Each structure stands twice: as structure tokens, then as C-alpha cells.
Amino acid sequence: MKFLGLGILLLGFTQLTHAQLLTAPDQATINRLGLVFAPVAPLDAHDGAQVSAMIISSPLLADGVHARFTGTLLEWKVVPGDSVKAGAVLGVLQSPEVLAIQQEYLQAIAARKQTEAALERDTQLLEAGIIAASREQQTRREAEAASAATMSLTARLEQAGLGKADLSALGNGTSMLGQYQVRAPQDGVVGRLMVVPGSAVNTADELVSFNSAMLWLDAAIPASL
């Protein structure tokens, strides 16, 4: 008795006189080709080769969260085993480096507002023919430099975990100066907390292990398979 795959079946049919595919072969053709029909059934869990494997976090994503600035851990907002979304606050740190950046940011905001007001004034004076174009151009360069400095400091504060709402609160004077937040790099599960509140941390110190929601299967498959 023969069990023929589709490729062998087609090959057998192409050897017929007219090379036609029979959609409903008669019993004589079935007997001649040795075809056996059976209903499709799912594979048993024990069918096929078995190999050793284990579930791991994606090697393409971060498996830990590290300190971006030196400082002191104030508190954790999570506990091991918590499932969190990307961007969720994991903990809060106090850092003199962040305080310095925040102060520079506030100074840059004030300087940008001042130069923008000066540029608006000089533009009107230039249109009225009261000042030379060179003065308006100098004011414009100062305004562009102040804007670039603000953007640079904004990027550094965003690196510290401050979002748009945090930056707005900082500008309004309602935020806690010197603090920055540790956030989840992606969806996942909180692992081990490496630092206890009150401990000093350095830049790049691992603060918490993190298991990504994207899991991989690490299997040892023989070359023969």
C-alpha cells in the first residue's frame, strides 16, 4: 500500500497520455496508482522529533534598566512580577546632575523668550526703516541660538524620563527639582530590583532587570533536522 504526496501524484498524472489532472479518478485509476484516502487529523503532541528548548526574553530588546545619571534612588513604583507598559514609571531618583540640567533649561527658556521678543521688535523696526538689516540679522541669530540651546536641554531632560507634562510643570515651577524617573523601555514584566531606596547609584548602574513581553524560543536543533 502506498501513501503518495501531492508531488508524486501530479507526476503520475503527467505520465498519462493526455497529461490531464483527474478531479474525480475512477476506481481503476485509484487502484493502479495505489492511492489511499484518509481524513485530515491534527498531529499528536508526541509526533515528530523532540529537541531541548527554553523560553527567553528577546535578545533584540533590553533586559535591564540602567541609571542615566548619578544620584540616589528615592522609591520604586513597582514590585517584581508587575506587568507594565512601555514608558511606565518604575522608580524615582534624585540627582544633582539632573538639577543642574533643569536649571540650565529654565535659564534657556527665559533667554529664548527674551530673544524672541527682541526679534519681533527688531523685525518691526526694520520694516519701519528705523534700524539696519544687520542689526535684525544679529538678533535673529541670537534667537536661533537660544532656541537650539533649549532644544538640546529638552532632549537631555527627556533622556532623564521627563515627558511633555513634566517639562510643562518644570516651566511652571510646579515640579520637584533634581528628580528623574526610571521608565519601562517596552512592554514587559518587572524582574529583580537591584537597588534599594536610599542607595547611591552611578551612571550605567543596572537598577532593575526587565523581561520583555516579546518572548523567544531558544532551541538546540541538530543539523540533521
Phi, psi and chi 1 to 4 in degrees:
 res  aa     phi    psi   chi1   chi2   chi3   chi4
   1 MET       -  135.7 -177.0  175.5  -65.0      -
   2 LYS  -117.8  140.2  -58.4  178.0 -178.9  178.8
   3 PHE  -109.6  111.1  -67.4   84.7      -      -
   4 LEU  -103.4  136.3  -61.3 -179.1      -      -
   5 GLY   -76.5  169.8      -      -      -      -
   6 LEU   -61.1  -39.6  179.1   57.8      -      -
   7 GLY   -62.7  -43.4      -      -      -      -
   8 ILE   -67.9  -37.8  -61.3  176.4      -      -
   9 LEU   -61.5  -46.0  176.9   60.9      -      -
  10 LEU   -64.2  -39.0  -69.1  177.1      -      -
  11 LEU   -62.3  -39.4  179.3   59.8      -      -
  12 GLY   -65.4  -39.2      -      -      -      -
  13 PHE   -69.6  -35.3  -76.3  143.9      -      -
  14 THR   -67.2  -17.0   56.6      -      -      -
  15 GLN   -84.0   -4.1  -65.8  176.0  -10.3      -
  16 LEU   -69.6  164.7  -64.3  176.5      -      -
  17 THR   -56.4  -46.5  -56.1      -      -      -
  18 HIS  -102.5    7.6  -59.4  -72.0      -      -
  19 ALA    48.7   47.7      -      -      -      -
  20 GLN  -103.3  143.0  -66.1 -179.8  -10.0      -
  21 LEU   -85.9  119.1  178.5   61.7      -      -
  22 LEU   -85.5  117.9  -57.8  179.7      -      -
  23 THR   -77.7  -24.3   57.2      -      -      -
  24 ALA  -140.5   75.6      -      -      -      -
  25 PRO   -63.9  146.5   25.4  -34.7      -      -
  26 ASP   -78.8  172.2   54.9   27.0      -      -
  27 GLN   -63.8  -34.0 -171.2   61.2   44.2      -
  28 ALA   -63.7  -40.5      -      -      -      -
  29 THR   -66.8  -41.0  -58.6      -      -      -
  30 ILE   -61.4  -44.0  -67.1  175.5      -      -
  31 ASN   -66.5  -40.1  -66.4  -21.7      -      -
  32 ARG   -66.0  -38.1  179.2  167.8   54.5   85.2
  33 LEU   -85.2  -10.7  -64.9  176.6      -      -
  34 GLY    70.0   34.9      -      -      -      -
  35 LEU   -79.2  142.7  -59.6  179.2      -      -
  36 VAL  -128.7  128.6  176.0      -      -      -
  37 PHE  -105.9  140.8  -63.6   90.9      -      -
  38 ALA  -151.1  147.9      -      -      -      -
  39 PRO   -66.2  147.4   24.0  -34.1      -      -
  40 VAL   -70.5  134.5  176.0      -      -      -
  41 ALA  -135.8  147.6      -      -      -      -
  42 PRO   -66.5  151.2   24.7  -34.4      -      -
  43 LEU   -69.7  145.6  -69.5  175.0      -      -
  44 ASP   -73.2  149.9 -174.3   86.0      -      -
  45 ALA   -61.5  -21.6      -      -      -      -
  46 HIS   -97.1    1.6  -61.1  -70.7      -      -
  47 ASP   -76.3  151.3  -71.7  -14.6      -      -
  48 GLY    82.9  177.1      -      -      -      -
  49 ALA   -74.0  148.9      -      -      -      -
  50 GLN  -117.3  136.6  -62.5 -174.4   11.2      -
  51 VAL  -130.7  159.1  -61.6      -      -      -
  52 SER   -76.3  140.5  -60.4      -      -      -
  53 ALA  -157.1  160.4      -      -      -      -
  54 MET  -147.5  151.9   61.9 -179.3  177.8      -
  55 ILE   -85.8  130.7  -62.7  174.4      -      -
  56 ILE  -132.3  163.7   62.5  172.0      -      -
  57 SER   -70.9  156.1  -64.4      -      -      -
  58 SER   -61.4  126.9  169.9      -      -      -
  59 PRO   -71.6   -7.6   26.9  -34.6      -      -
  60 LEU   -88.2   -8.4  -57.3  178.8      -      -
  61 LEU  -121.3  156.8  -59.7  174.6      -      -
  62 ALA   -65.4  137.4      -      -      -      -
  63 ASP  -108.8   12.8   59.5   -2.7      -      -
  64 GLY  -157.5  157.1      -      -      -      -
  65 VAL  -115.0  129.3 -178.0      -      -      -
  66 HIS  -115.6  156.8  -60.5   75.5      -      -
  67 ALA   -71.3  135.5      -      -      -      -
  68 ARG   -93.4  -20.5  -62.4 -174.3 -179.1  -85.2
  69 PHE  -141.6  156.4  -56.4   91.8      -      -
  70 THR   -69.7  152.9   59.7      -      -      -
  71 GLY   165.4 -155.6      -      -      -      -
  72 THR  -130.0  133.0  -57.3      -      -      -
  73 LEU   -73.6  123.9  177.6   66.7      -      -
  74 LEU   -89.1  -47.0  -63.3 -179.3      -      -
  75 GLU  -163.9  158.1   61.8  174.4  -30.7      -
  76 TRP  -101.9  141.9  -72.9  113.9      -      -
  77 LYS   -99.4   -3.5  -62.0  -70.6 -171.5  178.7
  78 VAL  -134.7  170.0  -66.5      -      -      -
  79 VAL  -129.7  158.0  -64.1      -      -      -
  80 PRO   -54.5  136.0  -27.5   36.2      -      -
  81 GLY    99.0  -11.5      -      -      -      -
  82 ASP   -68.8  136.2  -77.6   -6.9      -      -
  83 SER   -91.6  128.7  -65.0      -      -      -
  84 VAL  -131.7  159.0  -64.4      -      -      -
  85 LYS   -94.8  160.1  -65.3  -66.5 -175.2  179.9
  86 ALA   -57.7  132.5      -      -      -      -
  87 GLY    90.5   -6.1      -      -      -      -
  88 ALA   -65.4  143.6      -      -      -      -
  89 VAL   -75.3  123.7  177.3      -      -      -
  90 LEU   -96.2  -37.7  -55.6  178.8      -      -
  91 GLY  -162.3  172.9      -      -      -      -
  92 VAL  -129.1  135.0 -178.8      -      -      -
  93 LEU  -123.2  152.7  -72.3   88.9      -      -
  94 GLN  -106.2  129.1 -177.0   78.4   28.5      -
  95 SER  -141.8  127.7  170.5      -      -      -
  96 PRO   -65.5  -28.2   21.6  -32.3      -      -
  97 GLU   -65.8  -43.0  -67.8 -177.5   47.5      -
  98 VAL   -66.0  -38.0  173.1      -      -      -
  99 LEU   -59.7  -43.3  175.6   59.8      -      -
 100 ALA   -63.4  -41.3      -      -      -      -
 101 ILE   -66.3  -39.6  -62.0  173.0      -      -
 102 GLN   -63.5  -40.2  -71.0  173.7  -30.2      -
 103 GLN   -66.0  -41.3  -68.4  173.4  -26.1      -
 104 GLU   -62.6  -38.3  -69.6 -178.4   43.7      -
 105 TYR   -63.2  -45.3  174.1   79.4      -      -
 106 LEU   -63.5  -38.8  -65.8  175.2      -      -
 107 GLN   -65.9  -38.8  -66.0  172.0   -1.5      -
 108 ALA   -67.1  -38.0      -      -      -      -
 109 ILE   -61.6  -44.5  -70.3  -68.2      -      -
 110 ALA   -64.4  -42.3      -      -      -      -
 111 ALA   -65.4  -38.5      -      -      -      -
 112 ARG   -64.8  -43.7 -171.8 -170.6   67.4 -177.8
 113 LYS   -61.9  -40.4  -68.8  180.0  178.8  179.0
 114 GLN   -65.4  -45.1 -176.7  177.9   -0.1      -
 115 THR   -70.0  -33.2   55.4      -      -      -
 116 GLU   -65.9  -40.4  -72.7  176.0  -11.3      -
 117 ALA   -66.0  -39.9      -      -      -      -
 118 ALA   -65.4  -38.6      -      -      -      -
 119 LEU   -66.5  -41.2  177.3   59.7      -      -
 120 GLU   -62.2  -41.6 -178.3  178.6   -0.2      -
 121 ARG   -64.7  -47.6 -179.1 -162.6   62.6 -136.9
 122 ASP   -67.4  -31.1  -75.6    0.5      -      -
 123 THR   -63.9  -42.2  -60.6      -      -      -
 124 GLN   -67.0  -38.7  -65.2  173.9   -8.9      -
 125 LEU   -67.4  -36.4  -67.1  176.5      -      -
 126 LEU   -66.4  -43.0  177.2   62.7      -      -
 127 GLU   -63.6  -30.0  -67.6  175.0   -9.2      -
 128 ALA   -83.8   -4.9      -      -      -      -
 129 GLY    77.0   20.5      -      -      -      -
 130 ILE   -88.0  -34.6  -60.9  176.8      -      -
 131 ILE  -119.5  163.2   62.8  172.9      -      -
 132 ALA   -79.3  158.3      -      -      -      -
 133 ALA   -64.1  -30.9      -      -      -      -
 134 SER   -63.0  -35.6   58.7      -      -      -
 135 ARG   -68.4  -42.1  173.8  175.3  166.3  179.7
 136 GLU   -64.6  -38.2 -170.3  -88.3  -14.1      -
 137 GLN   -65.4  -39.5  -67.5  173.1   -3.1      -
 138 GLN   -64.4  -42.0  175.5   62.4   29.3      -
 139 THR   -64.4  -37.4  -55.8      -      -      -
 140 ARG   -65.2  -41.1 -176.4  174.8  -62.0  -82.1
 141 ARG   -64.0  -38.7  -74.7 -167.1  -66.8  -90.6
 142 GLU   -64.9  -39.4  -67.1  174.0   -6.4      -
 143 ALA   -67.0  -40.3      -      -      -      -
 144 GLU   -66.0  -38.7  -68.5  173.2  -10.3      -
 145 ALA   -65.9  -40.4      -      -      -      -
 146 ALA   -65.9  -38.2      -      -      -      -
 147 SER   -66.9  -40.9  177.9      -      -      -
 148 ALA   -64.6  -40.1      -      -      -      -
 149 ALA   -64.0  -39.4      -      -      -      -
 150 THR   -65.0  -42.0  -58.1      -      -      -
 151 MET   -64.1  -39.7  -68.2  176.8   60.7      -
 152 SER   -64.1  -44.4  175.5      -      -      -
 153 LEU   -69.9  -33.0  -69.1  167.4      -      -
 154 THR   -62.0  -43.2  -61.6      -      -      -
 155 ALA   -62.3  -39.7      -      -      -      -
 156 ARG   -67.1  -36.7  -65.4 -173.9   66.2 -175.0
 157 LEU   -72.2  -34.7  -70.2  175.0      -      -
 158 GLU   -65.0  -34.6  -71.4  175.9  -15.6      -
 159 GLN   -63.1  -29.2 -177.0 -175.6   26.2      -
 160 ALA   -82.1    2.8      -      -      -      -
 161 GLY    96.2    8.1      -      -      -      -
 162 LEU   -86.0  126.7  -83.1   70.0      -      -
 163 GLY   -93.9 -172.6      -      -      -      -
 164 LYS   -61.2  -40.7  -67.8 -177.7  178.1  179.7
 165 ALA   -64.9  -37.8      -      -      -      -
 166 ASP   -66.8  -41.0  -59.7  -45.5      -      -
 167 LEU   -66.3  -37.3  -66.3  174.2      -      -
 168 SER   -64.9  -42.1  177.5      -      -      -
 169 ALA   -65.1  -35.3      -      -      -      -
 170 LEU   -65.3  -43.4  178.5   59.7      -      -
 171 GLY   -66.2  -29.8      -      -      -      -
 172 ASN   -86.8   -4.6  -63.9  -28.0      -      -
 173 GLY    77.8   22.0      -      -      -      -
 174 THR  -110.1    5.5   58.0      -      -      -
 175 SER   -99.0  164.5   68.6      -      -      -
 176 MET   -84.9  112.4  -63.4  -63.3  -66.5      -
 177 LEU   -68.5  142.9  -67.9  177.0      -      -
 178 GLY    86.3   -1.3      -      -      -      -
 179 GLN  -104.5  147.3  -67.0 -174.1    5.3      -
 180 TYR  -141.4  157.0   79.5   95.5      -      -
 181 GLN  -107.5  143.0  -61.2  170.4  -30.2      -
 182 VAL   -94.9  124.6  179.3      -      -      -
 183 ARG  -118.3  154.9  -63.2 -179.4  179.1  -89.0
 184 ALA   -67.8  130.1      -      -      -      -
 185 PRO   -71.6  -25.7   25.8  -33.9      -      -
 186 GLN  -162.6  175.6   63.9  -94.8  -24.1      -
 187 ASP   -60.0  140.0  -65.0   -6.3      -      -
 188 GLY   173.4 -161.8      -      -      -      -
 189 VAL  -123.6  133.6  178.9      -      -      -
 190 VAL   -69.3  131.1  177.3      -      -      -
 191 GLY   -98.7 -129.5      -      -      -      -
 192 ARG   -82.2  136.7  179.3 -177.2  176.4 -173.9
 193 LEU   -86.1  115.1  -55.4  178.6      -      -
 194 MET   -82.8  -17.9  -56.3  -64.7 -173.5      -
 195 VAL  -129.9  140.1 -178.4      -      -      -
 196 VAL   -95.9  149.4  -62.3      -      -      -
 197 PRO   -54.4  138.7  -27.8   36.5      -      -
 198 GLY    97.1  -10.2      -      -      -      -
 199 SER   -84.3  146.3  -61.0      -      -      -
 200 ALA   -81.5  142.6      -      -      -      -
 201 VAL  -129.4  151.9  -62.1      -      -      -
 202 ASN  -109.1  163.2  -64.0  -45.1      -      -
 203 THR   -57.5  133.8  -56.8      -      -      -
 204 ALA    80.5   -1.0      -      -      -      -
 205 ASP   -64.4  137.7  -77.8   -5.8      -      -
 206 GLU   -75.5  128.7 -175.0  174.0    7.3      -
 207 LEU   -99.2  -37.7  -57.7  175.2      -      -
 208 VAL  -155.0  139.4   54.1      -      -      -
 209 SER   -81.0  150.5   61.8      -      -      -
 210 PHE  -141.3  125.2 -167.1   83.3      -      -
 211 ASN  -100.8  117.0  -60.8  -42.8      -      -
 212 SER   -65.6  150.4  169.1      -      -      -
 213 ALA   -70.9  -18.9      -      -      -      -
 214 MET   -87.7  109.8 -179.6 -175.9  -64.7      -
 215 LEU  -103.0  150.8  -60.2  178.1      -      -
 216 TRP  -119.8  158.9  -76.1   42.9      -      -
 217 LEU  -109.3  116.4 -170.2   66.4      -      -
 218 ASP   -97.8  106.9 -175.9   11.8      -      -
 219 ALA  -120.7  141.9      -      -      -      -
 220 ALA   -94.4   99.1      -      -      -      -
 221 ILE  -104.3  122.8  -57.3  176.8      -      -
 222 PRO   -59.6  149.4  -21.2   32.4      -      -
 223 ALA   -60.8  -28.9      -      -      -      -
 224 SER   -66.4  -20.4   59.5      -      -      -
 225 LEU   -94.6      -  -62.3  178.9      -      -
